[in-house]
Amino acid sequence: MSLDNVRLSQPAKDRLVRLKRTTGITQWNVLCRWALALSLKDPSTPLVKDIVTDSNVEMTWKTFAGQHRDIYLALLKQRCVADGNEPTDEVVAQTLTVHLHRGIGFLQGHKELQTVEGLVKATT
């Protein structure tokens, strides 16, 4: 596992398809960034650790993180350390996967997060 490519599970893809309709946000990477930020904001440890990334949604790390990829990488490494893990490439990639999927669940599970206004309010 590495950060070169970001892949989603089929259930996460299905949730994002619905979110794309409800929010009007059409880019996978934008929704995924919101999801990651929401999950990293939550200090609890994600419950699901083993995620099968079996969907056809895949993007490069550069596409996922965009011009702020250094910031996203630093946030992931910081979370690894906060959780008591060495921020190796594999651990950082696993942290991204579990937080991304938990965040997608957060987005889908809360009606107020299914609008752009709700997303902005949740992160401020």
Backbone as a chain_set.jsonl record, in Angstrom:
{"seq": "MSLDNVRLSQPAKDRLVRLKRTTGITQWNVLCRWALALSLKDPSTPLVKDIVTDSNVEMTWKTFAGQHRDIYLALLKQRCVADGNEPTDEVVAQTLTVHLHRGIGFLQGHKELQTVEGLVKATT", "coords": {"N": [[0.849, -1.176, 0.0], [0.546, 2.198, -0.851], [0.918, 5.784, -1.088], [0.76, 6.556, -3.682], [-1.45, 5.999, -5.316], [-4.879, 6.544, -4.721], [-7.505, 4.658, -3.665], [-10.932, 3.587, -3.607], [-13.438, 1.796, -1.725], [-16.183, -0.241, -2.893], [-18.669, 0.283, -1.492], [-18.042, 2.882, -0.502], [-17.735, 4.303, -2.872], [-20.372, 4.143, -3.842], [-21.696, 5.673, -1.904], [-20.482, 8.145, -2.391], [-21.402, 8.669, -4.975], [-24.111, 9.214, -4.478], [-23.737, 11.452, -2.837], [-22.586, 13.234, -4.63], [-24.785, 13.873, -6.163], [-26.494, 15.089, -4.249], [-25.016, 17.227, -3.178], [-24.057, 18.599, -5.362], [-21.435, 18.776, -5.949], [-19.102, 17.752, -8.191], [-16.679, 16.456, -8.496], [-14.729, 13.682, -7.588], [-12.375, 13.893, -6.027], [-12.647, 16.288, -4.605], [-14.844, 15.861, -2.889], [-13.723, 13.736, -1.472], [-11.593, 14.99, -0.173], [-12.977, 16.653, 1.637], [-14.162, 14.645, 3.151], [-11.905, 13.354, 4.278], [-10.852, 15.452, 5.832], [-12.938, 15.853, 7.689], [-12.927, 13.397, 9.058], [-10.317, 13.325, 10.122], [-10.538, 15.416, 11.879], [-12.048, 14.388, 13.934], [-11.218, 13.087, 17.015], [-11.318, 10.416, 17.768], [-10.453, 6.937, 17.215], [-10.765, 5.394, 14.064], [-13.114, 2.745, 13.645], [-13.184, 0.682, 11.735], [-10.673, -1.105, 10.223], [-9.739, -2.78, 8.215], [-10.137, -2.401, 4.972], [-11.504, -3.088, 1.891], [-10.441, -2.064, -1.098], [-12.108, -2.017, -3.648], [-13.466, -0.784, -5.731], [-13.951, 0.932, -8.911], [-13.037, 3.457, -8.66], [-10.337, 5.412, -8.638], [-7.59, 7.459, -7.974], [-4.71, 9.502, -8.5], [-2.314, 10.407, -5.953], [-1.562, 13.034, -6.287], [-3.735, 14.107, -7.719], [-5.77, 13.623, -5.858], [-4.945, 15.166, -3.564], [-4.146, 17.597, -4.615], [-2.92, 20.943, -4.943], [-2.289, 21.25, -2.328], [-0.974, 19.065, -1.328], [1.282, 18.611, 0.32], [0.446, 19.594, 2.751], [-1.748, 17.934, 3.353], [-0.363, 15.515, 3.551], [1.286, 16.065, 5.752], [-0.701, 16.362, 7.722], [-1.726, 13.749, 7.792], [0.552, 12.328, 8.643], [0.923, 13.529, 11.135], [-1.394, 12.63, 12.401], [-0.873, 9.899, 12.492], [1.281, 9.823, 14.317], [0.008, 10.935, 16.555], [-1.754, 8.888, 17.08], [-0.032, 7.022, 18.006], [1.592, 5.667, 16.225], [4.303, 4.86, 14.041], [5.095, 7.035, 11.437], [5.391, 5.645, 8.813], [5.582, 5.01, 5.251], [3.713, 3.005, 4.573], [2.022, 2.954, 6.844], [1.029, 5.559, 6.83], [-0.375, 5.516, 4.408], [-2.326, 3.593, 5.024], [-3.61, 4.932, 7.108], [-4.692, 7.081, 5.682], [-6.545, 5.656, 4.082], [-8.365, 4.493, 5.984], [-9.323, 6.775, 7.321], [-10.351, 8.281, 5.22], [-12.456, 6.644, 4.323], [-14.018, 6.521, 6.673], [-14.69, 9.203, 6.878], [-16.211, 9.559, 4.539], [-18.39, 8.049, 5.246], [-19.291, 9.675, 7.375], [-20.074, 11.954, 5.917], [-22.19, 10.932, 4.386], [-23.896, 10.044, 6.381], [-24.925, 12.202, 7.813], [-27.324, 14.537, 7.44], [-27.01, 17.312, 7.402], [-24.471, 17.595, 6.404], [-24.641, 17.195, 3.753], [-24.798, 19.26, 2.028], [-23.171, 22.022, 0.466], [-23.027, 24.275, 2.096], [-23.458, 23.125, 4.615], [-21.155, 21.526, 4.812], [-19.122, 23.463, 4.948], [-19.839, 24.767, 7.314], [-19.459, 22.685, 9.146], [-16.728, 22.385, 9.271], [-15.686, 24.636, 10.33]], "CA": [[0.0, 0.0, 0.0], [1.313, 3.437, -0.886], [0.132, 6.977, -1.367], [0.785, 6.888, -5.106], [-2.828, 5.955, -5.802], [-5.926, 6.495, -3.708], [-8.62, 3.836, -4.166], [-12.091, 3.511, -2.732], [-14.241, 0.576, -1.715], [-17.442, -0.092, -3.632], [-19.65, 1.032, -0.691], [-17.666, 4.299, -0.461], [-18.078, 4.855, -4.191], [-21.829, 4.28, -3.889], [-22.038, 6.835, -1.072], [-20.042, 9.356, -3.081], [-22.31, 8.912, -6.098], [-25.281, 9.892, -3.898], [-23.31, 12.776, -2.372], [-22.398, 14.082, -5.804], [-26.126, 14.359, -6.546], [-27.097, 15.973, -3.247], [-24.21, 18.435, -2.95], [-23.725, 19.284, -6.607], [-19.978, 18.703, -6.134], [-18.992, 16.703, -9.195], [-15.346, 15.846, -8.513], [-14.458, 12.721, -6.512], [-11.301, 14.328, -5.141], [-13.124, 17.353, -3.717], [-15.615, 15.207, -1.825], [-12.803, 12.941, -0.661], [-10.848, 15.907, 0.705], [-13.883, 17.012, 2.732], [-14.317, 13.456, 3.989], [-10.673, 13.173, 5.045], [-10.758, 16.521, 6.841], [-13.915, 15.59, 8.75], [-12.487, 12.257, 9.859], [-9.123, 13.698, 10.891], [-10.985, 16.332, 12.937], [-12.582, 13.555, 15.009], [-10.061, 12.508, 17.706], [-11.44, 8.981, 18.019], [-9.831, 6.045, 16.244], [-11.768, 4.714, 13.231], [-13.351, 1.367, 14.061], [-12.882, -0.249, 10.648], [-9.256, -1.034, 9.849], [-9.505, -3.543, 6.994], [-11.035, -1.918, 3.933], [-11.208, -3.632, 0.569], [-10.588, -0.997, -2.082], [-12.479, -2.82, -4.805], [-14.242, -0.063, -6.743], [-13.166, 1.438, -10.029], [-12.636, 4.835, -8.391], [-8.927, 5.492, -8.28], [-6.968, 8.723, -8.384], [-3.353, 9.654, -8.005], [-2.19, 11.245, -4.773], [-1.522, 14.425, -6.765], [-5.113, 14.498, -8.019], [-6.517, 13.643, -4.601], [-4.55, 16.23, -2.634], [-3.999, 18.863, -5.322], [-1.787, 21.826, -4.625], [-2.032, 21.216, -0.879], [-0.597, 17.692, -0.964], [2.221, 18.61, 1.452], [-0.34, 19.822, 3.973], [-2.473, 16.688, 3.633], [0.621, 14.522, 3.994], [1.672, 16.428, 7.124], [-1.825, 16.042, 8.597], [-1.772, 12.296, 7.95], [1.685, 11.919, 9.489], [0.626, 13.994, 12.491], [-2.397, 11.731, 12.968], [-0.176, 8.644, 12.798], [2.031, 10.033, 15.555], [-0.973, 11.12, 17.632], [-2.331, 7.573, 17.371], [1.025, 6.163, 18.526], [2.169, 4.869, 15.138], [5.41, 5.419, 13.267], [4.525, 7.47, 10.151], [6.026, 5.061, 7.629], [4.742, 5.145, 4.059], [2.591, 2.067, 4.655], [1.103, 3.38, 7.905], [0.377, 6.782, 6.351], [-1.347, 5.103, 3.387], [-3.431, 2.937, 5.73], [-4.326, 5.993, 7.815], [-5.496, 7.761, 4.667], [-7.658, 4.799, 3.676], [-9.392, 4.352, 7.029], [-9.949, 8.074, 7.592], [-11.129, 8.651, 4.045], [-13.694, 5.876, 4.335], [-14.847, 6.966, 7.795], [-15.201, 10.525, 6.52], [-17.285, 9.39, 3.557], [-19.534, 7.632, 6.059], [-19.78, 10.87, 8.065], [-20.774, 12.792, 4.942], [-23.446, 10.287, 4.0], [-24.74, 9.801, 7.54], [-25.443, 13.419, 8.432], [-28.031, 15.335, 6.423], [-26.463, 18.676, 7.338], [-23.203, 17.562, 5.671], [-24.905, 16.862, 2.365], [-24.844, 20.497, 1.253], [-21.912, 22.766, 0.552], [-23.121, 25.123, 3.287], [-23.255, 22.256, 5.773], [-19.745, 21.138, 4.869], [-18.353, 24.605, 5.417], [-20.169, 24.979, 8.72], [-18.903, 21.581, 9.949], [-15.258, 22.455, 9.365], [-15.255, 25.909, 10.925]], "C": [[0.899, 1.245, 0.0], [0.38, 4.601, -1.187], [0.098, 7.331, -2.853], [-0.614, 6.946, -5.696], [-3.79, 5.819, -4.643], [-7.096, 5.739, -4.328], [-9.715, 3.773, -3.119], [-12.73, 2.132, -2.785], [-15.52, 0.83, -2.51], [-18.505, 0.622, -2.788], [-19.329, 2.533, -0.606], [-17.998, 4.984, -1.781], [-19.58, 5.105, -4.274], [-22.29, 5.485, -3.072], [-21.662, 8.136, -1.77], [-20.918, 9.679, -4.287], [-23.553, 9.655, -5.598], [-24.911, 11.299, -3.446], [-23.085, 13.742, -3.53], [-23.739, 14.668, -6.245], [-26.656, 15.374, -5.546], [-26.322, 17.272, -3.044], [-23.992, 19.249, -4.214], [-22.224, 19.336, -6.862], [-19.711, 17.508, -7.041], [-17.661, 15.961, -9.185], [-15.16, 14.925, -7.306], [-13.463, 13.292, -5.51], [-11.757, 15.41, -4.172], [-13.926, 16.754, -2.565], [-14.713, 14.398, -0.903], [-11.969, 13.821, 0.266], [-11.697, 16.33, 1.888], [-13.997, 15.842, 3.706], [-13.084, 13.235, 4.864], [-10.578, 14.205, 6.156], [-11.721, 16.277, 7.999], [-13.475, 14.438, 9.645], [-11.27, 12.606, 10.709], [-9.473, 14.634, 12.047], [-11.501, 15.574, 14.159], [-11.414, 12.857, 15.715], [-10.15, 11.001, 17.949], [-10.78, 8.182, 16.895], [-10.923, 5.402, 15.392], [-11.889, 3.244, 13.616], [-12.942, 0.361, 12.994], [-11.443, -0.048, 10.203], [-8.974, -1.721, 8.513], [-10.552, -3.163, 5.953], [-10.576, -2.48, 2.595], [-11.492, -2.538, -0.456], [-10.848, -1.623, -3.444], [-13.308, -2.082, -5.859], [-13.334, 0.363, -7.891], [-12.789, 2.903, -9.857], [-11.211, 4.828, -7.864], [-8.397, 6.826, -8.785], [-5.548, 8.763, -7.84], [-3.373, 10.515, -6.748], [-2.211, 12.716, -5.188], [-2.926, 14.933, -7.082], [-5.922, 14.608, -6.735], [-6.212, 14.906, -3.802], [-4.348, 17.578, -3.302], [-2.782, 19.645, -4.87], [-1.428, 21.815, -3.146], [-1.57, 19.838, -0.409], [0.395, 17.629, 0.19], [1.485, 18.79, 2.771], [-1.114, 18.556, 4.338], [-1.531, 15.599, 4.139], [1.053, 14.798, 5.431], [0.549, 16.096, 8.111], [-1.937, 14.54, 8.845], [-0.642, 11.796, 8.844], [1.456, 12.334, 10.932], [-0.384, 13.067, 13.158], [-1.779, 10.385, 13.328], [0.537, 8.756, 14.141], [1.07, 10.174, 16.736], [-1.612, 9.791, 18.043], [-1.286, 6.571, 17.852], [1.682, 5.279, 17.487], [3.319, 5.612, 14.471], [4.869, 5.813, 11.894], [5.304, 6.962, 8.93], [5.076, 5.227, 6.443], [3.511, 4.246, 4.136], [1.562, 2.499, 5.694], [0.353, 4.643, 7.484], [-0.694, 6.429, 5.311], [-2.556, 4.43, 4.032], [-4.269, 3.961, 6.49], [-5.211, 6.771, 6.859], [-6.727, 6.934, 4.322], [-8.738, 4.738, 4.743], [-10.079, 5.683, 7.32], [-10.797, 8.547, 6.416], [-12.472, 7.92, 4.055], [-14.592, 6.27, 5.509], [-15.474, 8.318, 7.465], [-16.321, 10.462, 5.496], [-18.553, 8.923, 4.271], [-20.139, 8.796, 6.82], [-20.61, 11.73, 7.114], [-22.141, 12.218, 4.595], [-24.412, 10.21, 5.175], [-25.369, 11.02, 8.172], [-26.036, 14.323, 7.364], [-27.428, 16.729, 6.28], [-25.136, 18.737, 6.584], [-23.398, 17.279, 4.191], [-25.167, 18.093, 1.502], [-23.496, 21.183, 1.4], [-21.911, 23.638, 1.804], [-22.878, 24.318, 4.559], [-21.824, 21.809, 5.931], [-18.89, 22.259, 5.425], [-18.594, 24.842, 6.897], [-19.522, 23.926, 9.62], [-17.401, 21.705, 10.145], [-14.777, 23.765, 9.952], [-15.455, 25.91, 12.407]], "O": [[1.873, 1.329, 0.748], [-0.795, 4.412, -1.501], [-0.536, 8.314, -3.235], [-0.926, 7.839, -6.484], [-3.543, 5.069, -3.699], [-7.614, 6.123, -5.377], [-9.468, 3.889, -1.919], [-12.582, 1.398, -3.762], [-15.889, 1.976, -2.766], [-19.193, 1.498, -3.315], [-20.238, 3.362, -0.633], [-18.487, 6.114, -1.797], [-20.009, 6.166, -4.728], [-23.172, 6.23, -3.5], [-22.419, 9.107, -1.748], [-21.148, 10.851, -4.584], [-23.997, 10.616, -6.226], [-25.682, 12.238, -3.647], [-23.365, 14.935, -3.412], [-23.811, 15.827, -6.652], [-27.205, 16.404, -5.937], [-26.922, 18.311, -2.766], [-23.766, 20.457, -4.145], [-21.785, 19.878, -7.876], [-20.054, 16.377, -6.697], [-17.545, 14.916, -9.825], [-15.395, 15.317, -6.163], [-13.665, 13.196, -4.3], [-11.299, 15.445, -3.03], [-13.71, 17.101, -1.403], [-14.919, 14.378, 0.31], [-11.672, 13.417, 1.391], [-11.212, 16.367, 3.018], [-13.938, 16.02, 4.923], [-13.21, 12.961, 6.058], [-10.258, 13.868, 7.296], [-11.36, 16.473, 9.16], [-13.638, 14.502, 10.864], [-11.197, 12.228, 11.879], [-8.79, 14.645, 13.071], [-11.403, 16.061, 15.285], [-10.683, 12.104, 15.072], [-9.15, 10.377, 18.303], [-10.579, 8.678, 15.787], [-11.913, 4.912, 15.937], [-10.888, 2.579, 13.881], [-12.409, -0.701, 13.316], [-11.046, 1.062, 9.846], [-8.087, -1.305, 7.768], [-11.713, -3.561, 6.052], [-9.41, -2.359, 2.22], [-12.639, -2.139, -0.655], [-9.95, -1.746, -4.277], [-13.802, -2.712, -6.794], [-12.117, 0.178, -7.848], [-12.282, 3.529, -10.788], [-10.928, 4.304, -6.786], [-8.721, 7.26, -9.891], [-5.238, 8.125, -6.834], [-4.325, 11.257, -6.506], [-2.815, 13.546, -4.509], [-3.265, 16.068, -6.747], [-6.67, 15.567, -6.544], [-7.126, 15.631, -3.411], [-4.373, 18.607, -2.626], [-1.762, 19.083, -4.472], [-0.374, 22.319, -2.758], [-1.746, 19.48, 0.756], [0.356, 16.679, 0.972], [1.861, 18.204, 3.786], [-1.133, 18.153, 5.501], [-1.875, 14.85, 5.054], [1.171, 13.874, 6.236], [0.813, 15.607, 9.21], [-2.209, 14.107, 9.965], [-0.857, 10.94, 9.702], [1.762, 11.577, 11.853], [-0.252, 12.75, 14.34], [-2.122, 9.797, 14.354], [0.407, 7.882, 14.997], [1.298, 9.593, 17.797], [-1.965, 9.595, 19.205], [-1.604, 5.405, 18.081], [2.267, 4.251, 17.826], [3.303, 6.838, 14.356], [4.234, 4.986, 11.239], [5.806, 7.748, 8.126], [3.901, 5.548, 6.622], [2.403, 4.67, 3.807], [0.359, 2.416, 5.447], [-0.84, 4.773, 7.76], [-1.792, 6.984, 5.337], [-3.691, 4.677, 3.625], [-5.496, 3.868, 6.514], [-6.355, 7.087, 7.187], [-7.837, 7.466, 4.276], [-9.916, 4.914, 4.434], [-11.289, 5.718, 7.543], [-11.851, 9.151, 6.613], [-13.512, 8.534, 3.817], [-15.81, 6.343, 5.349], [-16.651, 8.547, 7.743], [-17.279, 11.23, 5.577], [-19.656, 9.354, 3.936], [-21.361, 8.909, 6.909], [-21.704, 12.177, 7.458], [-23.13, 12.948, 4.523], [-25.625, 10.303, 4.982], [-26.272, 10.882, 8.997], [-25.324, 14.814, 6.489], [-27.344, 17.265, 5.175], [-24.716, 19.816, 6.167], [-22.423, 17.137, 3.452], [-25.689, 17.988, 0.391], [-22.769, 20.939, 2.363], [-20.897, 23.727, 2.496], [-22.181, 24.77, 5.467], [-21.32, 21.718, 7.05], [-18.031, 22.03, 6.275], [-17.652, 25.09, 7.65], [-19.086, 24.238, 10.728], [-16.864, 21.166, 11.113], [-13.57, 23.983, 10.06], [-15.148, 26.899, 13.071]]}, "num_chains": 1, "name": "protein.A"}
